């Protein structure tokens, strides 16, 4: 039961403080109210100013303190915009009188210093203090300070540094997205805050940063391995559910938690020293911290649970078996390979990055690839008929042209030969390590470098990592019921089994995407019977392909200006198509009319024609080009099945309508894990944030190149940089130019590492979402591999190539925070 003083305190706070705060749109006004009249603190305490780790603050000690007291690192609240060590003396003095040496940092405040300034100050101060203190250390914080205390622990855990023995959190703010139910149910009951006012404070702190970022809203973090924590919150607070949900998630993660919900009391009632509830709360929390003692938390290193959980994949499943997380012993591990720049991948992206970096003077680089040859996508995809759907002279590096392309549209063997030639011409093989599978990468906070681990246990120490892996290399194979019992041969088009002779076989093909429309016509003549399972029909338009005569090849070689003119014309012929994608227009309807005419001309059977005609707007899914797809599926030996697959049996495949068909082989033409492909590599950035966790709500990256929390990590063909209308090679060149310019500017300024700011990424994300909402990919009435599980198109660039090239022409260093 609450005391009468608690009822009185809640009434006073509601009448005076909440009315003085108003709507809290002005954070400076909120700061003034919070600092107006500091509440009286207990007597018998000394206060001493100090600066630790470059952060000012004050020590709070009992006058008759015994030596060797544990240190309590206290982070004051104030909505990220106000308060100070002085305003929170009622709490810090109470802890000092209960056996602690308390240090309170005066971290930087918003809106002048938005996220992550306050957290950076807390981390810097803690680390310096930890280095100077030999005894146990605890952390505590109220409201916004509780948020910072959690962020501090997450950062320390991720860096493998000593954690506090225990934590005391008083009405912590743990979710800045505004999703807590108590924000609505307690909106009129909270003595101090209105929910809308808290949203204004969050905006002042975030200033565009994503509220789902784990260091902003710890509820979105994996909490495993954190030390024991005690949480106190008022039952009528709008932030009540922030504490309750934190306790639930922490317990599920294996953390020892004590949660206590107090009736009647206002937000952070511990500041009202004469309240019985304030004295009891501090006494209980202090006892909890003392009982934790040395060694009961995670003070030496992250717990085994934390080590495993820090590599969790989306959905909570461990990305790798726990044994693979362990590093090789010091005796057996070979010395790491030290380089300035590590490039992962030897396709178009990796080779282009290597060439341009060397031209800019970044010679200390290493290029790795899991395969034993260069080539990327065009090395891995070698199924019959594999070819590109962009013309040869356009689908090539602008600075590495080729005059002797044999066809208008390049086929896989020729593209692979081109990439090998590019690597040889620039002497890149001497700086390659092929057959090297990268399994993990972790940012070393202290050294400002990446530790990259290969499958054989060797490590590569790099200042900069360029991920040129792309997304089209993780085959997406559907989990069909009974597939494990199939006695015939089954494989994905990206893992084509050339040793298996299809002649005379009964073959089922699952999927009718870009790969299937190429290999199905190639194998139809050889097999006895072909059953093609179609989920959704693609739009297919004619392919204007033909051999390029040797005479024209010689002309291009002799007069390069002609070749450049052809490339320029091809670019703009393709670029105009973007007008049909960024919104449904007359161009979209004209293209759809042409595609329908193509179907009518090549498919004479009305029933089959109906099954291959899409019911969605052209462009919503990838538009395919082929002259022999429709004639092939019209053949008597080929059957198009639209009912879907129910199950696979030992020697047959059963459609959804129950029809069973005997087959000898199953070939999957089901594409790739595009929206999840980037998360297969275990990347751990600042504070233990994994790329999988950062993208738990969907992939986002600044200009498709960088992600906050992952310094010096640059992606090529990252989220929202693919194209549906033109050559993606030009996008790669724009990203490489941005990468090189960024590293040049860093070199000129003497900066070793930079991290893109959350605000910059959030701003770019808003622009992408606004552009994407109008496109045919979002409004065309279909689901496609462009979209993630939430239906957001995280794959394509929703605009023109020139627009993106202008965006990436120079690196905007104001969008990056230097790490010194």
Secondary structure, DSSP 4 states (H G I P E B T S, - for coil): ---HHHHHHHHHIIIIIHHHHTT---HHHHHHHHTSSPPP--SSEEEEEEEETTEEEEEEEETTPPTTPEEEEEE--STTTS--TTTTHHHHHHHHTTTEEEEEE----TTTS-TTHHHHHHHHHHHHHHHH--S-EEEEEETHHHHHHHHHHHHHHHTTPPPPSEEEEES----TTS--THHHHTTTT-SS--HHHHHHHHHHHHTT--TTSTTTSGGGS--TTPPEEEEEEETT-TTHHHHHHHHHHHHHTT--EEEEEESS--TTGGGSTT-HHHHHHHHHHHHHHHHH-TTSSS-SS--HHHHHHTTBPTTS-BSS-GGGGSPPPTTTSPPPEEEEEEEE--SHHHHHHHHHHHHTT---EEEEESSSSS-THHHH---TT-EEEEETTTSS-TTS--S--SBSEEEHHHHHHHHHHHHHHTTGGGGEEES--EEEEEEETTTTEEEEEETTS-EEEEEEEEE---STTSB-----TTGGG--SEEEEGGG--TTS--TT-EEEEE--STTHHHHHHHHTTTSSEEEEE-SSPPPEE-----BPPHHHHHHHHH-HHHHHHHHHHHHHHHHGGGGGTSS--HHHHHHHHHHHHHHHHH---HHHHHHHS-SS-TTSS--EE-SSHHHHHTSTTEEEE-S-EEEEETTEEEETTS-EEE-SEEEE---B-TTTGGGGSEEE-GGG-BHHHHTTT----BTTTB-TT-TTEEESS-TT-B-SSS-HHHHHHHHHHHHHHHHHHHHHHT--EEEE-HHHHHHHHHHHHHHHTTSHHHHSS---TTB-TTS-B-SB-SS-HHHHHHHTSS--GGGEEEE-
